[in-house]
Amino acid sequence: MTARPRLEYDRELLVANKMNKTETLNLRVAAEFKKRLTEKAAKERRSITNYLEVVLTDLWQEEDAGQSRSLGKKTRLKTEKQK
């Protein structure tokens, strides 16, 4: 069995959990922020909530991948120093 890319998996979780949303998050933002957020979501034909979920999931995926790469570099450096 081949592993699916995590990003694809995370997006599938968003879709699968759509009916399981039970938490509410209220934000107070500047008018310009809301305007820009609304425009970005509309451009991608998404609701504001869905747009935020997708964008943040992508960001977290990138951060996780970056941490994995930097952890790998640290491990290689330690191994090379021990030689």
N, CA, C and O of each residue as an XYZ file, in Angstrom:
332
protein
N       0.845     -1.181      0.000
C       0.000      0.000      0.000
C       0.884      1.236      0.000
O       1.761      1.369      0.853
N       0.664      2.141     -0.946
C       1.459      3.360     -1.002
C       0.796      4.448     -0.178
O      -0.429      4.573     -0.154
N       1.614      5.224      0.489
C       1.085      6.308      1.313
C       0.679      7.474      0.436
O       1.372      7.821     -0.519
N      -0.442      8.069      0.767
C      -0.881      9.258      0.055
C      -0.139     10.462      0.611
O       0.229     10.469      1.786
N       0.087     11.474     -0.208
C       0.696     12.695      0.314
C      -0.158     13.246      1.447
O      -1.386     13.173      1.396
N       0.484     13.794      2.463
C      -0.245     14.260      3.628
C      -1.241     15.357      3.290
O      -2.335     15.399      3.853
N      -0.870     16.245      2.375
C      -1.770     17.327      2.000
C      -3.079     16.777      1.462
O      -4.154     17.248      1.834
N      -2.994     15.787      0.593
C      -4.198     15.154      0.051
C      -5.007     14.538      1.184
O      -6.233     14.647      1.210
N      -4.321     13.894      2.118
C      -4.983     13.263      3.255
C      -5.677     14.314      4.123
O      -6.820     14.120      4.538
N      -4.983     15.433      4.397
C      -5.569     16.494      5.222
C      -6.803     17.087      4.563
O      -7.802     17.353      5.232
N      -6.739     17.294      3.260
C      -7.907     17.846      2.564
C      -9.068     16.857      2.608
O     -10.223     17.259      2.750
N      -8.766     15.566      2.488
C      -9.822     14.551      2.573
C     -10.438     14.554      3.973
O     -11.645     14.366      4.122
N      -9.614     14.765      4.992
C     -10.150     14.843      6.352
C     -11.093     16.023      6.501
O     -12.130     15.913      7.155
N     -10.740     17.154      5.896
C     -11.632     18.307      5.956
C     -12.994     17.967      5.373
O     -14.027     18.317      5.944
N     -12.993     17.289      4.245
C     -14.248     16.912      3.597
C     -14.985     15.878      4.452
O     -16.191     15.995      4.665
N     -14.268     14.874      4.938
C     -14.887     13.812      5.721
C     -15.472     14.343      7.021
O     -16.508     13.859      7.478
N     -14.825     15.325      7.617
C     -15.276     15.848      8.902
C     -16.276     16.993      8.766
O     -16.683     17.585      9.765
N     -16.665     17.301      7.552
C     -17.578     18.418      7.341
C     -18.838     18.288      8.201
O     -19.298     19.270      8.783
N     -19.380     17.108      8.277
C     -20.597     16.906      9.048
C     -20.334     16.825     10.552
O     -21.268     16.896     11.350
N     -19.076     16.677     10.937
C     -18.741     16.530     12.346
C     -18.305     17.832     12.997
O     -17.791     17.816     14.116
N     -18.493     18.934     12.338
C     -18.072     20.213     12.903
C     -18.995     20.587     14.053
O     -20.206     20.741     13.892
N     -18.384     20.724     15.201
C     -19.172     21.052     16.391
C     -18.656     22.289     17.112
O     -19.317     22.800     18.015
N     -17.494     22.768     16.727
C     -16.883     23.897     17.416
C     -17.175     25.203     16.689
O     -17.297     25.241     15.465
N     -17.282     26.263     17.466
C     -17.510     27.590     16.920
C     -16.308     28.459     17.243
O     -15.756     28.389     18.341
N     -15.911     29.273     16.286
C     -14.796     30.186     16.466
C     -15.244     31.562     16.015
O     -15.582     31.756     14.847
N     -15.248     32.514     16.925
C     -15.633     33.884     16.592
C     -14.385     34.751     16.599
O     -13.587     34.706     17.535
N     -14.227     35.539     15.546
C     -13.058     36.399     15.427
C     -13.485     37.848     15.264
O     -14.470     38.145     14.588
N     -12.743     38.737     15.884
C     -12.950     40.168     15.655
C     -11.755     40.626     14.821
O     -10.609     40.522     15.259
N     -12.027     41.128     13.627
C     -10.957     41.521     12.714
C     -11.234     42.920     12.178
O     -12.349     43.432     12.279
N     -10.203     43.522     11.610
C     -10.349     44.833     10.979
C     -11.196     44.695      9.715
O     -11.233     43.638      9.086
N     -11.867     45.774      9.363
C     -12.728     45.766      8.176
C     -11.937     45.406      6.921
O     -12.426     44.652      6.079
N     -10.729     45.932      6.788
C      -9.910     45.652      5.602
C      -9.533     44.175      5.539
O      -9.504     43.589      4.456
N      -9.244     43.566      6.695
C      -8.914     42.140      6.746
C     -10.107     41.311      6.276
O      -9.959     40.391      5.472
N     -11.285     41.647      6.784
C     -12.492     40.915      6.400
C     -12.773     41.074      4.911
O     -13.148     40.114      4.237
N     -12.590     42.284      4.404
C     -12.821     42.533      2.977
C     -11.879     41.669      2.134
O     -12.301     41.026      1.173
N     -10.619     41.667      2.503
C      -9.639     40.881      1.737
C      -9.934     39.382      1.838
O      -9.859     38.660      0.844
N     -10.263     38.930      3.025
C     -10.591     37.519      3.230
C     -11.804     37.120      2.400
O     -11.811     36.065      1.766
N     -12.814     37.954      2.407
C     -14.028     37.686      1.638
C     -13.721     37.632      0.141
O     -14.230     36.768     -0.572
N     -12.892     38.556     -0.326
C     -12.525     38.577     -1.740
C     -11.741     37.326     -2.132
O     -12.001     36.724     -3.174
N     -10.777     36.937     -1.290
C      -9.961     35.744     -1.581
C     -10.839     34.497     -1.617
O     -10.703     33.665     -2.514
N     -11.732     34.367     -0.653
C     -12.618     33.202     -0.602
C     -13.523     33.167     -1.832
O     -13.719     32.110     -2.432
N     -14.072     34.316     -2.205
C     -14.957     34.385     -3.371
C     -14.208     34.032     -4.651
O     -14.749     33.359     -5.528
N     -12.969     34.486     -4.754
C     -12.164     34.195     -5.943
C     -11.981     32.691     -6.131
O     -11.935     32.200     -7.259
N     -11.877     31.962     -5.013
C     -11.733     30.504     -5.083
C     -13.068     29.778     -4.968
O     -13.118     28.551     -4.888
N     -14.144     30.554     -4.962
C     -15.500     29.996     -4.846
C     -15.652     29.121     -3.605
O     -16.148     27.996     -3.667
N     -15.213     29.670     -2.488
C     -15.296     28.968     -1.200
C     -15.993     29.871     -0.197
O     -16.035     31.092     -0.350
N     -16.537     29.241      0.828
C     -17.025     30.031      1.950
C     -15.805     30.541      2.711
O     -14.705     30.012      2.551
N     -15.995     31.550      3.525
C     -14.879     32.070      4.312
C     -14.318     30.974      5.217
O     -13.102     30.827      5.337
N     -15.193     30.213      5.845
C     -14.748     29.142      6.732
C     -13.929     28.107      5.973
O     -12.847     27.721      6.414
N     -14.442     27.660      4.834
C     -13.725     26.655      4.057
C     -12.402     27.201      3.549
O     -11.397     26.491      3.542
N     -12.397     28.453      3.126
C     -11.157     29.069      2.658
C     -10.112     29.073      3.776
O      -8.959     28.709      3.547
N     -10.503     29.476      4.964
C      -9.575     29.485      6.097
C      -9.072     28.085      6.413
O      -7.883     27.896      6.671
N      -9.962     27.107      6.397
C      -9.562     25.720      6.682
C      -8.532     25.225      5.673
O      -7.528     24.624      6.055
N      -8.774     25.474      4.396
C      -7.874     24.995      3.346
C      -6.530     25.719      3.418
O      -5.477     25.085      3.356
N      -6.568     27.033      3.548
C      -5.326     27.812      3.590
C      -4.489     27.433      4.808
O      -3.276     27.254      4.695
N      -5.118     27.311      5.956
C      -4.368     26.949      7.164
C      -3.863     25.514      7.111
O      -2.758     25.230      7.572
N      -4.653     24.616      6.559
C      -4.196     23.231      6.412
C      -2.972     23.178      5.506
O      -2.015     22.462      5.798
N      -2.998     23.932      4.406
C      -1.837     23.990      3.511
C      -0.620     24.570      4.235
O       0.489     24.052      4.105
N      -0.829     25.636      4.990
C       0.269     26.263      5.731
C       0.868     25.291      6.738
O       2.089     25.167      6.837
N       0.016     24.607      7.481
C       0.516     23.652      8.480
C       1.257     22.507      7.811
O       2.249     22.011      8.344
N       0.782     22.086      6.645
C       1.465     21.026      5.900
C       2.869     21.477      5.522
O       3.835     20.732      5.686
N       2.972     22.697      5.015
C       4.280     23.238      4.637
C       5.198     23.339      5.851
O       6.382     23.014      5.765
N       4.656     23.788      6.979
C       5.457     23.897      8.203
C       5.923     22.521      8.658
O       7.084     22.347      9.030
N       5.019     21.540      8.628
C       5.385     20.175      9.027
C       6.475     19.622      8.129
O       7.408     18.978      8.609
N       6.368     19.865      6.832
C       7.372     19.384      5.887
C       8.702     20.079      6.144
O       9.755     19.445      6.079
N       8.664     21.369      6.433
C       9.873     22.120      6.727
C      10.553     21.628      7.985
O      11.780     21.539      8.034
N       9.773     21.306      9.005
C      10.340     20.783     10.248
C      10.948     19.419     10.017
O      11.992     19.103     10.588
N      10.319     18.609      9.196
C      10.856     17.284      8.891
C      12.189     17.407      8.178
O      13.129     16.669      8.472
N      12.270     18.344      7.235
C      13.520     18.543      6.499
C      14.617     19.031      7.434
O      15.747     18.547      7.370
N      14.292     19.996      8.312
C      15.323     20.532      9.193
C      15.737     19.490     10.228
O      16.904     19.447     10.615
N      14.824     18.663     10.678
C      15.184     17.581     11.605
C      16.107     16.590     10.914
O      17.055     16.093     11.523
N      15.836     16.302      9.653
C      16.693     15.394      8.895
C      18.092     15.955      8.740
O      19.070     15.215      8.839
N      18.202     17.260      8.498
C      19.506     17.903      8.366
C      20.275     17.818      9.677
O      21.470     17.521      9.678
N      19.596     18.077     10.797
C      20.259     18.022     12.103
C      20.774     16.618     12.382
O      21.882     16.450     12.893
N      19.983     15.617     12.050
C      20.387     14.228     12.269
C      21.600     13.892     11.427
O      22.535     13.254     11.912
N      21.599     14.319     10.151
C      22.746     14.058      9.274
C      23.973     14.765      9.787
O      25.066     14.198      9.758
N      23.826     15.992     10.258
C      24.984     16.742     10.774
C      25.581     16.043     11.989
O      26.800     15.922     12.106
N      24.722     15.587     12.889
C      25.204     14.884     14.082
C      25.943     13.611     13.677
O      27.005     13.299     14.216
N      25.375     12.888     12.731
C      25.999     11.640     12.273
C      27.338     11.915     11.634
O      28.297     11.181     11.874
N      27.426     12.966     10.817
C      28.689     13.297     10.163
C      29.724     13.734     11.181
O      30.899     13.405     11.021
N      29.339     14.464     12.225
C      30.282     14.909     13.256
C      30.826     13.723     14.047
O      31.965     13.752     14.512
N      30.008     12.678     14.197
C      30.418     11.514     14.981
C      31.436     10.666     14.231
O      32.148      9.875     14.851
N      31.523     10.811     12.907
C      32.440      9.983     12.103
C      33.863     10.314     12.344
O      34.749      9.705     11.743
